[in-house]
Amino acid sequence: MNRLIAAAFLLSTFTGVANAMPLAPADSPPNASIIRVAGGCGPGFHRGPYERCVPNRAAVIVERPAVVVVEPRGRGCPVGFFWRNGRCRPI
């Protein structure tokens, strides 16, 4: 019985009587009625988590913060003064 099944399988493989879908010639022009979409979701969508279609978002642009350079200064107050309440006061 096993040989009969194997022989039937080999015979059907090599004869190629039934073709499920015939191949198109390589030099044929592309069909204008076919629309290519990304992942089957359509234009403006893509596959997200759990294989669901989610809309595309706008581009995210991350800017670096500005570099602040503070020049080192000598003393905050002249000799004989000290800093209190936002200004130099005499000792």
N, CA, C and O atoms as a DFTB+ gen file, in Angstrom:
364 C
 N C O
     1  1       0.825      -1.189       0.000
     2  2       0.000       0.000       0.000
     3  2       0.875       1.260       0.000
     4  3       0.580       2.238      -0.688
     5  1       1.956       1.214       0.788
     6  2       2.840       2.377       0.836
     7  2       3.490       2.625      -0.522
     8  3       3.662       3.773      -0.931
     9  1       3.848       1.556      -1.214
    10  2       4.459       1.725      -2.535
    11  2       3.470       2.306      -3.534
    12  3       3.848       3.087      -4.408
    13  1       2.215       1.930      -3.407
    14  2       1.191       2.454      -4.309
    15  2       1.015       3.957      -4.094
    16  3       0.892       4.707      -5.063
    17  1       1.001       4.406      -2.841
    18  2       0.863       5.835      -2.539
    19  2       2.089       6.595      -3.023
    20  3       1.961       7.677      -3.596
    21  1       3.280       6.037      -2.799
    22  2       4.507       6.697      -3.253
    23  2       4.552       6.787      -4.774
    24  3       4.985       7.801      -5.321
    25  1       4.111       5.737      -5.460
    26  2       4.103       5.748      -6.919
    27  2       3.105       6.776      -7.450
    28  3       3.396       7.466      -8.426
    29  1       1.950       6.885      -6.831
    30  2       0.951       7.872      -7.252
    31  2       1.473       9.291      -7.028
    32  3       1.248      10.175      -7.855
    33  1       2.163       9.505      -5.922
    34  2       2.726      10.818      -5.640
    35  2       3.788      11.199      -6.662
    36  3       3.783      12.317      -7.176
    37  1       4.689      10.286      -6.956
    38  2       5.736      10.558      -7.937
    39  2       5.156      10.781      -9.325
    40  3       5.614      11.662     -10.052
    41  1       4.160      10.000      -9.700
    42  2       3.535      10.149     -11.011
    43  2       2.859      11.511     -11.137
    44  3       2.970      12.169     -12.171
    45  1       2.159      11.935     -10.082
    46  2       1.478      13.241     -10.146
    47  2       2.479      14.391     -10.108
    48  3       2.216      15.458     -10.664
    49  1       3.619      14.187      -9.460
    50  2       4.628      15.240      -9.390
    51  2       5.285      15.463     -10.743
    52  3       5.481      16.606     -11.155
    53  1       5.621      14.407     -11.425
    54  2       6.357      14.538     -12.688
    55  2       5.466      14.851     -13.873
    56  3       5.938      15.464     -14.831
    57  1       4.202      14.461     -13.855
    58  2       3.348      14.726     -15.012
    59  2       2.903      16.175     -15.054
    60  3       2.850      16.765     -16.133
    61  1       2.582      16.766     -13.915
    62  2       2.185      18.171     -13.876
    63  2       0.936      18.452     -14.680
    64  3       0.908      19.421     -15.439
    65  1      -0.080      17.653     -14.544
    66  2      -1.300      17.813     -15.318
    67  2      -2.080      19.030     -14.852
    68  3      -2.525      19.827     -15.677
    69  1      -2.253      19.187     -13.565
    70  2      -3.060      20.292     -13.049
    71  2      -2.151      21.382     -12.494
    72  3      -1.295      21.125     -11.648
    73  1      -2.350      22.587     -12.979
    74  2      -1.625      23.741     -12.460
    75  2      -2.610      24.622     -11.714
    76  3      -3.624      25.036     -12.275
    77  1      -2.326      24.905     -10.474
    78  2      -3.229      25.731      -9.682
    79  2      -3.216      27.170     -10.191
    80  3      -4.260      27.820     -10.250
    81  1      -2.039      27.666     -10.557
    82  2      -1.922      29.031     -11.068
    83  2      -0.808      29.049     -12.099
    84  3       0.352      28.817     -11.756
    85  1      -1.129      29.313     -13.325
    86  2      -0.080      29.344     -14.341
    87  2       0.840      30.542     -14.124
    88  3       0.390      31.606     -13.697
    89  1       2.113      30.370     -14.414
    90  2       3.075      31.445     -14.255
    91  2       2.979      32.420     -15.414
    92  3       2.782      32.021     -16.562
    93  1       3.121      33.703     -15.103
    94  2       3.094      34.731     -16.139
    95  2       4.469      34.799     -16.781
    96  3       5.473      34.539     -16.118
    97  1       4.532      35.146     -18.062
    98  2       5.840      35.292     -18.691
    99  2       6.624      36.442     -18.050
   100  3       6.035      37.416     -17.579
   101  1       7.951      36.322     -18.035
   102  2       8.796      37.318     -17.374
   103  2       8.783      38.655     -18.098
   104  3       9.017      39.686     -17.468
   105  1       8.516      38.674     -19.402
   106  2       8.556      39.931     -20.151
   107  2       7.195      40.619     -20.234
   108  3       7.040      41.568     -21.003
   109  1       6.206      40.164     -19.463
   110  2       4.878      40.782     -19.524
   111  2       4.882      42.086     -18.733
   112  3       5.569      42.177     -17.716
   113  1       4.129      43.105     -19.175
   114  2       4.079      44.386     -18.455
   115  2       3.307      44.215     -17.143
   116  3       2.443      43.343     -17.051
   117  1       3.601      45.024     -16.140
   118  2       2.874      44.918     -14.879
   119  2       1.417      45.320     -15.060
   120  3       1.096      46.177     -15.884
   121  1       0.556      44.705     -14.299
   122  2      -0.868      44.972     -14.381
   123  2      -1.175      46.282     -13.669
   124  3      -0.760      46.472     -12.526
   125  1      -1.899      47.192     -14.329
   126  2      -2.206      48.505     -13.761
   127  2      -3.276      48.414     -12.681
   128  3      -3.418      49.347     -11.890
   129  1      -4.025      47.333     -12.622
   130  2      -5.088      47.231     -11.617
   131  2      -4.567      46.705     -10.284
   132  3      -5.338      46.611      -9.329
   133  1      -3.285      46.360     -10.188
   134  2      -2.719      45.870      -8.940
   135  2      -2.117      47.047      -8.183
   136  3      -1.289      47.778      -8.725
   137  1      -2.531      47.232      -6.931
   138  2      -2.026      48.306      -6.087
   139  2      -1.151      47.683      -5.012
   140  3      -1.600      46.812      -4.267
   141  1       0.095      48.127      -4.933
   142  2       1.003      47.608      -3.909
   143  2       0.784      48.388      -2.614
   144  3       0.746      49.618      -2.613
   145  1       0.642      47.656      -1.523
   146  2       0.462      48.275      -0.220
   147  2       1.467      47.677       0.753
   148  3       1.956      46.568       0.541
   149  1       1.774      48.404       1.809
   150  2       2.769      47.954       2.784
   151  2       2.112      47.047       3.809
   152  3       1.305      47.503       4.618
   153  1       2.449      45.778       3.780
   154  2       1.967      44.849       4.791
   155  2       0.490      44.547       4.713
   156  3      -0.058      43.968       5.651
   157  1      -0.178      44.913       3.637
   158  2      -1.596      44.634       3.506
   159  2      -2.489      45.609       4.237
   160  3      -3.693      45.370       4.338
   161  1      -1.944      46.709       4.756
   162  2      -2.741      47.656       5.529
   163  2      -3.265      48.810       4.683
   164  3      -4.260      49.432       5.054
   165  1      -2.631      49.112       3.567
   166  2      -3.062      50.220       2.742
   167  2      -2.164      51.429       2.940
   168  3      -1.327      51.440       3.843
   169  1      -2.330      52.446       2.105
   170  2      -1.482      53.630       2.222
   171  2      -1.779      54.389       3.514
   172  3      -2.941      54.547       3.888
   173  1      -0.744      54.855       4.189
   174  2      -0.904      55.606       5.424
   175  2      -0.977      54.739       6.666
   176  3      -1.166      55.261       7.764
   177  1      -0.832      53.426       6.524
   178  2      -0.905      52.513       7.664
   179  2       0.256      51.535       7.606
   180  3       0.844      51.324       6.545
   181  1       0.582      50.942       8.736
   182  2       1.618      49.918       8.806
   183  2       1.230      48.917       9.884
   184  3       0.322      49.162      10.680
   185  1       1.933      47.782       9.900
   186  2       1.663      46.754      10.903
   187  2       2.262      47.184      12.230
   188  3       3.438      47.540      12.303
   189  1       1.453      47.151      13.273
   190  2       1.913      47.522      14.600
   191  2       1.999      46.313      15.493
   192  3       2.120      45.187      15.012
   193  1       1.937      46.535      16.802
   194  2       1.971      45.407      17.729
   195  2       0.746      44.518      17.525
   196  3      -0.325      44.997      17.151
   197  1       0.911      43.274      17.764
   198  2      -0.148      42.275      17.621
   199  2      -0.655      42.174      16.183
   200  3      -1.787      41.748      15.951
   201  1       0.192      42.571      15.204
   202  2      -0.103      42.450      13.777
   203  2      -1.359      43.207      13.354
   204  3      -2.039      42.799      12.413
   205  1      -1.667      44.291      14.031
   206  2      -2.813      45.116      13.631
   207  2      -2.332      46.279      12.787
   208  3      -1.178      46.695      12.895
   209  1      -3.213      46.808      11.945
   210  2      -2.876      47.964      11.122
   211  2      -3.042      49.232      11.963
   212  3      -4.106      49.465      12.537
   213  1      -1.997      50.042      12.034
   214  2      -2.040      51.293      12.773
   215  2      -1.623      52.418      11.836
   216  3      -0.821      52.200      10.928
   217  1      -2.170      53.643      12.049
   218  2      -1.822      54.746      11.149
   219  2      -0.385      55.200      11.370
   220  3       0.155      55.111      12.472
   221  1       0.220      55.690      10.284
   222  2       1.565      56.241      10.369
   223  2       1.512      57.557      11.126
   224  3       0.542      58.306      11.016
   225  1       2.550      57.834      11.890
   226  2       2.634      59.089      12.616
   227  2       3.586      60.018      11.899
   228  3       4.335      59.612      11.010
   229  1       3.541      61.279      12.305
   230  2       4.468      62.250      11.733
   231  2       5.877      61.943      12.214
   232  3       6.062      61.274      13.230
   233  1       6.849      62.426      11.496
   234  2       8.248      62.191      11.856
   235  2       8.558      62.858      13.195
   236  3       8.123      63.981      13.450
   237  1       9.296      62.175      14.032
   238  2       9.687      62.708      15.333
   239  2      11.087      63.282      15.197
   240  3      12.027      62.573      14.837
   241  1      11.219      64.565      15.486
   242  2      12.504      65.237      15.391
   243  2      12.937      65.608      16.803
   244  3      12.242      66.346      17.501
   245  1      14.071      65.100      17.211
   246  2      14.590      65.384      18.545
   247  2      15.758      66.337      18.399
   248  3      16.749      66.026      17.738
   249  1      15.637      67.499      19.020
   250  2      16.699      68.497      18.942
   251  2      17.549      68.425      20.204
   252  3      17.045      68.179      21.300
   253  1      18.835      68.644      20.029
   254  2      19.725      68.673      21.182
   255  2      19.518      69.981      21.932
   256  3      19.269      71.016      21.314
   257  1      19.617      69.942      23.261
   258  2      19.506      71.202      23.995
   259  2      20.724      72.079      23.738
   260  3      21.809      71.585      23.429
   261  1      20.530      73.368      23.867
   262  2      21.619      74.316      23.631
   263  2      22.687      74.154      24.708
   264  3      22.378      73.878      25.866
   265  1      23.926      74.325      24.320
   266  2      25.040      74.231      25.257
   267  2      25.258      75.610      25.864
   268  3      25.451      76.590      25.144
   269  1      25.227      75.681      27.187
   270  2      25.420      76.951      27.886
   271  2      26.808      76.939      28.500
   272  3      27.147      76.053      29.285
   273  1      27.604      77.928      28.135
   274  2      28.959      78.043      28.675
   275  2      28.989      79.269      29.577
   276  3      28.689      80.382      29.143
   277  1      29.349      79.055      30.823
   278  2      29.442      80.164      31.777
   279  2      30.912      80.450      32.005
   280  3      31.684      79.569      32.383
   281  1      31.285      81.701      31.767
   282  2      32.680      82.077      31.974
   283  2      32.965      82.152      33.462
   284  3      32.200      82.746      34.222
   285  1      34.063      81.550      33.870
   286  2      34.390      81.651      35.291
   287  2      34.784      83.077      35.638
   288  3      35.555      83.718      34.924
   289  1      34.257      83.545      36.713
   290  2      34.579      84.895      37.160
   291  2      35.384      84.803      38.442
   292  3      35.362      83.784      39.133
   293  1      36.077      85.850      38.744
   294  2      36.851      85.898      39.986
   295  2      35.909      85.920      41.173
   296  3      34.985      85.111      41.249
   297  1      36.121      86.777      42.041
   298  2      35.235      86.896      43.193
   299  2      33.929      87.532      42.744
   300  3      33.898      88.313      41.793
   301  1      32.863      87.192      43.434
   302  2      31.574      87.794      43.111
   303  2      31.507      89.229      43.568
   304  3      30.886      90.069      42.917
   305  1      32.140      89.509      44.678
   306  2      32.120      90.860      45.236
   307  2      33.567      91.326      45.445
   308  3      34.464      90.501      45.614
   309  1      33.792      92.626      45.435
   310  2      35.145      93.119      45.699
   311  2      35.578      92.805      47.139
   312  3      34.764      92.418      47.977
   313  1      36.839      92.978      47.395
   314  2      37.381      92.719      48.722
   315  2      36.700      93.648      49.724
   316  3      36.553      94.845      49.477
   317  1      36.295      93.088      50.840
   318  2      35.633      93.880      51.873
   319  2      34.121      93.841      51.758
   320  3      33.436      94.474      52.562
   321  1      33.576      93.122      50.790
   322  2      32.128      92.996      50.622
   323  2      31.762      91.509      50.589
   324  3      32.621      90.661      50.344
   325  1      30.512      91.201      50.830
   326  2      30.025      89.826      50.715
   327  2      28.664      89.830      50.036
   328  3      27.988      90.856      49.969
   329  1      28.284      88.682      49.542
   330  2      27.038      88.563      48.773
   331  2      25.893      88.225      49.714
   332  3      25.954      87.235      50.444
   333  1      24.864      89.035      49.700
   334  2      23.691      88.775      50.520
   335  2      22.477      89.370      49.819
   336  3      22.495      90.515      49.367
   337  1      21.420      88.563      49.739
   338  2      20.134      88.988      49.160
   339  2      20.289      89.536      47.742
   340  3      19.643      90.518      47.375
   341  1      21.155      88.892      46.946
   342  2      21.264      89.249      45.546
   343  2      22.151      90.442      45.256
   344  3      22.152      90.916      44.120
   345  1      22.895      90.947      46.199
   346  2      23.797      92.056      45.920
   347  2      24.975      92.057      46.893
   348  3      24.941      91.375      47.917
   349  1      26.015      92.826      46.568
   350  2      27.205      92.905      47.404
   351  2      26.952      93.902      48.544
   352  3      26.480      95.018      48.325
   353  1      27.278      93.468      49.754
   354  2      27.098      94.344      50.919
   355  2      28.437      94.459      51.650
   356  3      29.237      93.523      51.656
   357  1      28.660      95.587      52.248
   358  2      29.936      95.750      52.984
   359  2      29.949      94.883      54.245
   360  3      28.899      94.544      54.791
   361  1      31.135      94.536      54.689
   362  2      31.290      93.702      55.875
   363  2      30.968      94.517      57.106
   364  3      31.037      94.003      58.222
